Structures are given as C-alpha cells and as structure tokens.
Amino acid sequence: MCGRIGRPELSWAELYGVLRDFLDGMEIIRDPDAPDLRMSWNVKPTQQIDIAMLTDGGVTATTARWWFVPHWFRGDLKDWKQTTFNARIETAHEKPTFRTAWKTGRCIIPANGYFEWTGDKGAKQPWFLRPQSNDPCVFFAGLASRTGTGLQSCTILTRAALTQTAHIHSRSPVMLSRAEMRAWLTGEMGTKEAQDSLGTNWDNRMSFHKVRRFGRDDDDESLIEPLETLL
C-alpha cells in the first residue's frame, strides 16, 4: 500500500517554518547537499523525497530515495530485491532489514496526501486520501538508512487501516499528529499502547475521494481532483 504520495509545494524556507512550528524548541538544520525537490502529485517509489531526521546537531532536513536499503547491504542497488518502500510498524523493530534504523534512523516525511486503489486488476479505481487539516502537509512516520556508498534511503511505516478508510485498503500510512512527531523522532513513545495508537488521531478526520485513472508519468493537479467533478 501507499505506493504513491504527493509532495507538497513547499520551498525550503516554508518547510523549515513548518518543522520549526511542529517541533518547537528543536534546532532545524538543512543538509547543504540535499537537492531542492519540485512539487509533484505523483511521487513514486525509488524517487527522492523529503525527510527530516534526528542528528547530533538537531533535526536535519534532507532527502532520501524512497525504497529502503539497509546500511549493511554491500551489493549493487539493482541487486536489492526486497519491496521496502513500506514497512509494518508492528514488526519493523524485529526485522533484520529495519531494526537498526528503528533505533537510530527514525524520520518524518512530509506529504500532501497519498493514493490507494480498489477493484479488480486491469480496472482499478484510484482514490486520493489525506487528513482534514489546515496544515500545509502531513508527516508520515518513516525509517531512514545510509549505506557505505553514501546512498540514503527511507521507508514509510504503515499500520492497520483507520476505521474510516478500511473499505479502501486494509493498511494506512502512519500519519503523525503534531504531538506525536517529537516522540517518534526521539523514540520516547512511552508505553506500547502509545506506539500502537500512532496515526489513529486522524481517524474520522480523513478526506478521501475517487480520482481519474492515471498513468505512471502523469503529474498535474487533475490527479487529485474528485472524479465526479471531471465527468
């Protein structure tokens, strides 16, 4: 699930402002080597996406390849065959692929929403989903890793579907509330119950609608327009 997301139209200055607001009191640092990414309504796995992660100096805003490769992998990138653009939050801490990143590579990933599909193969219906919020973006919980070659990559964590959207897909990305972001990054989640509830604050506060079928490389604002307005 969550194999397409939208990148919000945020400049570095605007993203900095959002992070500073959401992570009050934490120093925000920009990675000088990170590229400036353009807005996109159709971001795909293996593309670069924005992330922010805890570092020695504070919270560093940078970019990563959206398809996780663990730090210990030594082969060519094309030889990494596991499907790791998503990871289950229930089991990531114990999986060899993710368990180091669970301890030291937690990150947050800004998005303006995500897509899911329903229906039969060959005639699948896309939906666009996002929280009902006045904020310019939502932040997904993620894990990031850097290999010995310098490749930085990440995954978006998923959980059992929110009850409001379970009819669309059985899983939901872990969408963090403002109150959860600092605790996720630092690992100070407290009880297991607190971790299990991550992302549920948006239940009954989600917006979702059918959109037109689109191709792999389509990328314009019509991708998120409600289908009924386009007919």
Buried (B, 14 or more C-beta within 10 A) or exposed (E): BBBBBBBBEBEEEEBBBBBBEBBEEBEBBBBEEBEEBEBBBBBBBEBBBBBBBBEEEBBBBBBBBBBBBBBEBEEEBEEBEEEBBBBBBEEBBEBEBBBBBBEEBBBBBBBBBBBBBEEEEEEEBBBBBBBEBEBBBBBBBBBBBBBEEEBBBBBBBBBBBBEBBEEBBEBBBBBBBBEBBBBBBEEEBEEEEEBBEBBBBBBEEBBBBBBBEBEEEEBEEEBBBBBEEEE
